């Protein structure tokens, strides 16, 4: 609802004798819309269609507009002065009448009727002050000048803005009614209501909502200046938002204020002038707001104010740097899906932008599984990873990370390394690749590969251990996670002696893998495994077993893998990450990383590079 329409509705609730004394907001607005067309001297924002070619005369255009503003702005201000004077004169008369009524009250009389007159007059003040502020805001937009702040400072000298005497009367009446602690106080809700509760409710109902923003180059001074004003006028802070770009700070506050606080805005304007800041504010009655902040459907200042939304976090990552082309296409995709960006946080500290975390407000009926292919296409086109996760309490409360070993923690496939040492590399590698692509049952392929190893000396395994190459970032990642208190495990479809070696090297807590059978004298492999085969189902089962043993909820588990036999494990964990994985795995996993370093997993878990570095110092 536009303010003009809202004001007319509110005026109808006042006595007929009050109507003529209200600010004529419609008259002021009409003047601006009809007289101040194409007058803005702020040429960059005057009109989207106002463009210039080199041969056009900017000087002539600006001169013409300045001439019109020189005439029209003083005329508007004089019109506004007359309206404000009318409001102030009526206020002084009504305040005087209330003083007479107050003096006539006898000790035994109920003062509620006089208090009602005070509340009505306060309501009159706030409606008119809001109208003045909004009319000035429109003028500044149409003229390209900034007169609102100095005008409000000037207006603070008027009695209806300061309302000093009226507030003294109100305080006396409230004290007599026994509800002098109404504003911002807590009270016992278990006792039976009393008459003073009714009076308290009447006063609290008059609360207004204001959104205040102050931007300027003096960071902490900007914040302190706003908070000082809010403290002086006993405002209730509902929410706040802060953003910084080097020295420049924007501090926004959503407050509840009471009608006596209209001179708050004059003080804020003076604060803005003092700290070279730019002030903006919007004043609304609670009934104007689409959503009441007291309800369960409240929106924080940092949130997009739309209903039926689900919160997600998207981590976008490219070790070579996030290109403007990718970011443009990514934002275009968000817009097409009606997804709102609520926050952006840079996680890396490299010379070029590498990783950004987006907090998103997603329509509840947008199934992200349905758009997975679109995200993969965007990621692939720019070699940039996009990981989407629900933004819930568990996202940064993970406690267990489970890794695959081959081509994840280490760069090789261990069975291939054993085969290379025995001269059967090509046969084993062919079976391995078919298994990783999901073309063969894992148990079948494992048996076929192990059978080829029959007669291999056990000592070959020691040589393989020495040749293992850990994936870039593996030590860094595991050190950080252990310092943060995580439990870590490797669950491999490879072989236990090598998994135990990896466990020791990386400081993991658990290692599970297939056990190779050896000859009676322990010298050679016999081409079989012993015990349960660690296949896809077994991996998912072991993940759950470790979580239960550690008392960790599945919502707090991360799994990392690259092959088809990791899919069930990735699906079981709350965050399953396909790391440089095969195409089929990337299509099905909820998150993907196609970068060199395992340390990038920390970004998906919400850690910044600075936080990860701090964890290294603790390790």
N, C-alpha and C positions, 0 to 999 in steps of 0.2 A: 504494500500500500504506500503510495506517495505521501510525503509529509503534509502537503496541502489538504488532501482528502482526510488524512488522519486528524489534522488540526480542526477541521470543520466538525468531525464526529465528536471530538472532545469538547469543543465549544458548546455543543448542544446540551451538555450535562451541566452547564453553568446557568445561573439565573439570567433572565432576559436583560436585566439592567447591566449585566457585565459585557454583553456581546459587542457593543460598539467600541469597547476599550481594548479589544484584542488587536495585536499586530495584524495588519492587512497583508498577509503573506501572499495571497493571490495577486494583489496589485503589484507588489514588488517583483514577483516572478514574471508576471506579464510584461512589465517594463523591460526586464532583462531579455526576454525572449523576442520581443518585437523591436526594441530600439538598439540593442547591442549585438546585432547580427554582423558577423564579419568585422569585428572590431579588435579582436585579440592581438595584442602586440607581442605575444609569445608565439612567434611565427612557426616554430617547430611543432607546436601542439595545437595550432589554431584550427586546422582542418586537414583531414587526411588528403584531400584533393588539392591543397595549397602547395603547389610545387613551382619551382622557378627554373627557367632556362637561363643560360648566361646572358642572353640579350635582354632578358626581362629586367625591369628596374626594381630591385628590392628596396632601394631608397624611397622611391615614390610610394610603393605599397605601404611601407612602414610609416612614412610621413603621413599618409592619408589616415591610417589607423590611429596613429598618435593624436592626430587632430580630433578625431571623433571621440576617442577616450578622454581627451582633455575636457571636452564638453559634457559627455554623458556620465562619466564617473562622478564628478562633483554633483551633478543633478540627482543621481541615484543616492548618493550619500545624504544630500539634503532631504530627500524623500524619506530615507531610512531614519534620519535624525528626528523628523517629525513624528514618525511612528513610535520610535523608542521613547520620546518625550511623552507621548500620549499614554503609553503603558506605565511609565514611571509615575506620572501625575496620578493616575488612577490607583496605583499601588500605594502611594503615600496617603491618599484619602482613605482607602480601605484599612490601612494599617492604623491610622488615627481612630477610625471607628472601632476597631478591635480593642485598642487601648482603652477607649471609653467603656466598652462592654466588660473588659477585664476589671476595671476599677469598680464597676457597679456590682460585681459578684460578691455575695456575702459568703462567709466562711462555710455555712451549711449547704450552699447551693452546689449543684453538680456542674463542673466546668466543661463537660464534654461538648456542649453546643458551641462554646467559644473556641475550643480546640478544633472543632470541625471547620470553623471559619478560617482559622489559621492554616489548616491543611489545604483548604480550597484556595486560599491566596497563594500558598507556596506552589500549588499546582498551576495556577495562573502564571506565576513567575517563570516556572520551568518551561511551560509550553511556549511562552513568548520568547524567552531567551534562546530556546532551540530554534525557533523560527528565524531569529536574527542571525544566528550562526550559520544556518543553512542558506539563507538569502545571501550572506556574504560569500559563502563558498561558491555559490553559483555565479556571483559577480566576478570573483577572481578567475573562474574558469572562462567566462565570456570576455573579460577585459584583458586577461593575461597579466594582471597586476596582483599584488599580494597585500591586501588591505585588511584582511580579516583579523589577524593577530593584533595589529596596533589599534584597530577599532574596539576589539574586546577589552584591551587594556584600558582604553579611554572610557569605556562604558562601565568599568568596575567602580568608577567614582559615584555612580548613581545609586540611590537608596534601594531600588528594587533588586539590584545585583548583590549588594552587600547584605541587606536585610538584617542589620544588626539588632535593631529594636524588636523586630518580629521574632527573632530567635530567642531573645530574652523572655518575651511573653510566652513563647512556646515552652521553654524550659520550665517556667513557673507552673504552667498548666499541667505539663507532664508529671511534674513532681507531686502536684496535688492529687493526680489520678493514681499515683503509686506505680507508675510504669516508667520511671526515669532511667531504667537501664535497657531500654528497648533496642537501641541501635547496636547491632553487631554483638549482642550478648548471648550467652548460652543460658538455657533455663531448664528446669525440671519438667520433662514432658510426661512424667508418670502421675503427677498430681492432677486433681480435678481443675478445670479451667476456672479462672476468677474474672471479675469485671476488668481488672487491669490487663488481663490477656487480650480482651477484646480491644482495648485502647491501643495496646502494643501492636496488634495486628493491623489496626487502621493506619498507624504510622508507618509500619514496615511496608504496607501495600503501596506506599508512595515512592518506593525505591525506583531509581532510574538506572539504565545501563549506558555506559559510555565506553567507546573504544578510542584509546589515546595512543598516538605514535609520535615519537620524537627521534629525529635522525640528525646526526651531526658528527663533527670530527673529534669531540672530546668524550671518549668512551664512558669511563666511570663517572665523569661529571654529569653526562646526559642521564645515566641511570639514577644517580643520586638526586639530581634535580627533580625528576619526575616523582620519585618516591617521597621526597620532601613535600611536594605539593599534595600528594595523596594523603600523607600523614596529617598535614595541616587541616585538611578538610574531612578527615575521618572516613575516607573511602574504604570500601571492602574490595580487596584485590581478588578477582575471580580466576584470572589466568594471566600469563605473560609470555612474551616471545622476544628473543634476542638474536640478532645477527650482526656479524662484524666483518668488515672488509678493511684490513689493516687498522688505521686509526678511526675510520668511519664506523659508527654504530647506529643501528636502528633498534630502539627499545619500544615494544608495543605492550600495552596493558589493557585488559578488559576489567572494568570496575563497576561495582554497584555504588551509586551515590544517592544522597538524599536531596530533596529540592532546595535545601538551604545552601547547597554546594555549587551553585551556578558560577560563583566567582572563582571556582577552581580553574576554569578555562582562561581567565585573565592572568592568574598566577602562572599557568603553564606557558602562556604566550610570553610573559616576561622571562621565564626560564629559558625558552627557546632563543630569545634575543640575547640573553646573557652568554649562552654557550654556542652561538652561531649555528643554532639548530633550525630544522624545518619541522614545524608542528602540524600534525593533522589529527582530527578527531571527528567522531560521529556520535551523536547523542540520540538515543532512542528510548522510548518507553518500552517496558518489557512486553507489552501487548503487540508492539510492532515487530518483534522478533519472531522468526519462523520457529525457532526452537528455544524453549526456556532452559537456561543453564542449570536449573535445579533438578531437572528430570534426568532419567537414566540415558536419554538420547542426546546428552550434551556433547558439544563439539569444543575441543580445545582450540586456542588461537592457531596452533600449528597444524590443525586438521582442515581438510576441505569440508565445508558445511553441507554435505549431501547425505541423505538418508539411504538406508539399504546398501551399505558399503562394507567391504571386507578389507582389512589392512594387510598389505604384503610388503616385503622388503626385496628389492632387486639389487643384486650386486653385479655391476658391469666391470669387466676386467680385460686388459690387454697389456702384456708386458712391454710391447713396443710403443705403447701410448694410445690413448683413446682419440680417434680422429674426429674432427668436426663432422665428417660425412656420416660416420656411424651414429654419433650423438643426435644429429639431425633426423636420421631415419628412425632411430629409437624413439625420439620424442613424437615424431609424426605417427608412429604406430600406437603409442600411448593415447594420443589425441583421438585417433580413429576408433579406439576401443573404449573411449570415454573414461580413461583411467587418469586420475588426478595425481600430480606430484605434490607431496606435502613437505618433504624435506630432502635435501641432498647433503651428503657428507663425504668429503674426500678421505680415503683411507690410506693412500700411499703418500710418500714424501720424496718422490723422485723429481728430477728436473722437469719432466713432462708428465702430464696427467695420465695416470695408469689405472686407477681403480676408484669408482664412485659408488656409494651406497644410496639408493633411492628409497624413500618411504612412500608407498603408493596407497591410494584409496581406490579400490577396484569394485565395480558394480557386482552385486551379489550373484547376478544371473550370468556372469561371464565365466564360463568354465575354462580355467586355465589349461586343463588337459586338452581341450579342443584346439587351443591356439599354440600348442607345443611346437607343431611343425613350422608355424610362422616364425616363432622365436629362433628355432634352429636355423631357419633360412637366413634371417637377419645376422645371426652370429656367424654363420659360415661365410657369408658374403664379405664380412669385415674382419674375419679371424679374431672376433671379440666374443668373450663369454658373457652370457646373461644368466644369472641364477636367481630364480624366484622362490621365496620362502614365506609362509605365513608369519606375520609379525605378532608372535605371541610370547608368553613368558618364558617358553622353553628355548627360544631361538638363541639366546646368549647364556643359556644355563645347561649346555651340554656337559657331560661328565665322562663319557666313554667314546673313544674313537677306535674303530676296527679297520685294519688295512688288509687288502690282498698283498701278496709279496711280489710275484713275478710281474715285471713291467709296471709295477706300482711303487713299492718301496725300493726295489732294485730295477735296473734297466734291462736285465736279461730274463730269459725263461730258463730256470735251473736245469730242467731235464735236457734242454738243448746244449747247455754247457757240459753236462756229463757226457752226452752223446758225442760232442766235438772231441772230447778227450779220448773217446774210444773208436772214432772213425765212422760212426753211424749217424752223423749229424743230419744229413739230408732226409733220411727216412723218418727220423723222429720229428724234425721240424715240420714236415708236411702234415703229419698227424696232429701236431700241436696247433697249427694254424686252422685246420678244419674244426678242431674242438673250440677254439676261441671264437670262431665265427658262428658257432652254434649249429654246425652242420653234422656233428657227431655227438652222440651221448657221451657225457664226460667220463662216466665210469668205463665205458667201452674203450674210449680213446686212451684213458690212463692205463688200462690193462695192456693195450697193444704197445704203448710206448715203453712201459716198464719191462715187458717181455723182451724187448730188443736190448735191454741192459744186462741181460743174464750173462754172468761171467766177468762183469766189470769189477776191477779191484775196488775195495772199499776206500783205499787210500786216495782214489780219484776225487772223492768228496772233499778232502782237505785242500786239494789243489783248486777246486771250484770255489771254495770259500775265499781263497786269496784273490781270485779273479773277479769276484762280485763287484759291480759298480753301483753304488747307491744313487738313486735319483736325486737330481739337484734339489736342494732344500729339505731333504728328508731329515737330516740331523737337526737343522734349524727348527723345523716344524715340531719334531718330537721333543726337543729341549723346551720349547715354549709351552707345549701342552702339558708336559710333566711339571713345569714350574707353576702352571695354573691349576694343578691338582687333578689332572685327567688320569684315567686309567687307559692304557693303550694295549692293543693286541694285534698280532698278525695271524690271520687265518688263511692258510695257503693250500691250494691244490697241488703244491709241490711236495717237498720232502722235509721231514722233521729235523734232521741234522742241520740243514741250511737255514730253516726257519728259526731254530734256536740260536744260530750264529747271528742272524739279523736282529733277533730279540736282544741279544747281549750288546751288539754294536749300537743300537738305537735307544737302549734303556727301556724297552717295552716291559709290560707286566705279564703278558700271556703269549704263547706260541702254540699253534695247532697246525698240523700238516699230516700228510700221509707218511706212514712208517715203512721203509723198505726192508724186506726180508733179506737176511744174509745167510751164508753157508754156516755149517756147524762150527767151523773153526773161526768164523767171523772175518774171513779174508776177502770174500767176493759177494757180489749181489747175485741173487738167485732168479731175478726177473719177476718177482711178485711183491705185493704189499701185504702188510699185516694189520688187522683191525679194520674199523669202519673207514670207508673211502670218504675223503673230504671233498665231496662234490657240492653242487649248488645248494641242495637241500640241507646238507650237513653244515655248510657255512652259515646259513641263516639260523640253524638250530644252535650252533656254538655261540653266535652273537647273542642270542637270547639267554643262553646258559650263563655267559659271562655277566651280562647285565643283572640277572637274578642273583648271582653270587655276590655281586658288589652292591646290591640294593639300589640299582639305577633303573629309572623308568625308560621304556623304549623311546619316549619323547626326548630323551637326553642322550641319544646314541647317534653317532655319525659313522657311516661306512664309506670306504673308498675302494674302488676297484676299476678294472678295465675290461674284463672279459665276460662272456655270456654266463659262465659259472658264478659270476658275482651278482647277477641280477636279483636273485631272491634275497641276498644279503642287503643289497642296496635298497630294495623295496621294504625290507623289514625295519631298517633304521628310519628315524624321523628325517634325517638328512642323508640321502644317498648321492654320492658324488662319483660320476663317471670321469676318471682321470685319463686323458689321452686315450679314450676308449675306442673300441670297434664301433662302426656305425649303428649296429643293432642296439648296442648298449646305450649309446648316446640318445637314441630315439626314445628309449624307455625310462632312462634314469631321470630323476626329478631335477638334478643339477649336473652341470658339465664344466670341466676345466680342461682346456686345450692349450695350456701354457707349459713351459719347461719345468717350472719349479713347483714342488709340492707345498712350499711355504705359502702359496696363494690360497690354500685351503683356509688359512687363518682369516682372510678377508671374508670368505663366505660365512665364517663363524662370528663375524662382527668385530674382529680385532683390527685396529689400525696398525700401520707399520710401526708407529711410535710405541704402541702398547706391546707389540711383539718384541721389539728391541728391549724393552724393560724386562720382559720375561726371560730373555736370554741372559741377562745379568744375574737373575735369580737361580739359573740352572747350574 
